[in-house]
Structures are given as structure tokens and as C-alpha cells.
Amino acid sequence: MVSKAQIRGIVRLQAALGLVASVLIFLLWGQWAAIASVIGAAISLAGSLIYTKAAYQLPYGPPALLMKLHYMGEALKLVFTLVCFGVVFRFYRQVVWPAVFAGYLAAASAFWFGLLIKFKDKK
């Protein structure tokens, strides 16, 4: 079972990495690229929140049910991400594509860094 502190820590790390990437992109490419990077990071962050809500509905249960919840969470996250990218690229014509993907990847990388970090509950 994953603790709530670990989940919150990864989500906060996603927000921080997305913000850092957006600031760096702002310094390198300017305002419009930074806005695109924030959009990419927000898509990643929202997808993770959707996954978390779907996958961790039950704290304990039969392993088959817990796996189904995780698969459902991943499927919802994937569909949400694809729809969001489609909407962004359809309605925001002057979007800076590399910046959107850089923001998304920076925020999504928090999961892998989160595997190396032990977040603890504040008491």
C-alpha cells in the first residue's frame, strides 16, 4: 500500500518540476513558450490526479480488484492526456510544441524521481 504522503509528495514534485521547466523555458524561449510549457505540465499533473483518484479508491481489497483499479486509472489518464493534447493543438494554433512536451515530460518525470524519494507524513 502506498501512503498518502508518498502520493502527495509525487504530485507536489510534479508541480515543482513543471514550474522549474517553465521558468527555464521562459528564460530560453520567452513568454509564449513558457505558457505552452505550463499547459504541458498541467496536463501531466491533472492526469496524475485522475489516476490517483481512480487507482486508490480502496485502501485494501482483493488483489485482482486493486489491479483493475490501477488499470482503469492508467486508461483514464491516457485518454485524458490524449484528449487534452488534441484540444490544445486544435484550438491553440500558435502553440510552441516542443515547450508543451518539455513541460509535460518534466512533470511526468516526477514519478520516476518519486521512486527514489521517501516522502514522510508530517505529524
N, C-alpha and C positions, 0 to 999 in steps of 0.2 A: 504494500500500500504506500502510495506517495503521500507525503504530508502536505497540508495546505500551505505551509511555509515554503516548501520547495516549489510549488506551483506559482505562488505569488512572487517568489524570487525570480523565477524564469520570466514571468510576464513583465516584471519591473526591469529586468535585464534587457528584454526585448525593447522596451520603450527607451531605455538609456542608449543602447546601441543604435537604434533608429535615429535618435536625436543627434548623437555624435556624427553619424554618417551624413545627416542632413546639414549639420554645421560645416563639416569638411567640404561637402559638395557646394554649399553656398560660397565658401571661400575660393573654391577652384572654378566653378562654372557660373555662379551667380544666382539671383533670386528665383528664376523660373525653374531651374534645375533643382534647387533646394525644395521648392514646393512639390515638385514631382517626387522627390525622394521621401518627403513626409507622407505623401499619398501611398507610396510603396510600403513604407514602414507601418502605416496604419492598416493596410490590407493584411499584412502579416500578423500584426497584433490582434486585430479583430478575428482573424481565422483561428488563432490560438485560443482566444476566449471561447469561441464557438466549440472548438474541440474539447476544451476543459469542461464546459457545461454538459456536453453530451457524454463524454467518456467517464466522468467521475460522478455520475448520478447516484451510484450506490457505493458506500464505503466498503461493504463486504457482500459477497454473494457467490453463487456457483461460478467456477472459472469460465465455463462456456458463455455465460451471460455477460461477465465482465469483458471477455474478449469481443463479444458482439457489440458492446457499448463503445469499445475503443475503435473497432472497425467503422461503426456508424459515425463516431466523432471525426475520424480521418476522412470519410466520404463527404460529410458535411463541410469540413474545412476545405477540401479540394474543390467542391462545387462552388462554394462561396468565393474562393480565391479566383477561380476561372471567370466567374460572373463579374466580379469586381474589376479584374483586368480588362475584360471585354467592355464594360461600361466606361472605364477610364479611356481606353484607346478609341472608343466610338464617339464619346462626347467631349473629350478634351483633346482636340485636334493638334494643338501645338505642344503637346506633352513631350518632355525630354525622356525618351525611352530608356537610355542607359541609367539615368538617375532614378527612375521608378524601380528598375530591377536592382540597382545598388542599394536603395533604401529597403526594399523587400528582403534581399539577401542578408543585409546587415542585421535586420531584426530577426530573421529566421535563424541566423547562426547562434542566437542566444540559447536555443535548445541544446546545441552541442556543447557550448560553454557551460551550460547549466548541469550537464552530466559530470563536470569536473568540480563543481562548487557545491558545498553542502550548506544550504540555507537553513537557518535555525529559527524556531519560534521565539518571539520576544515575550518574556514573562514579566 
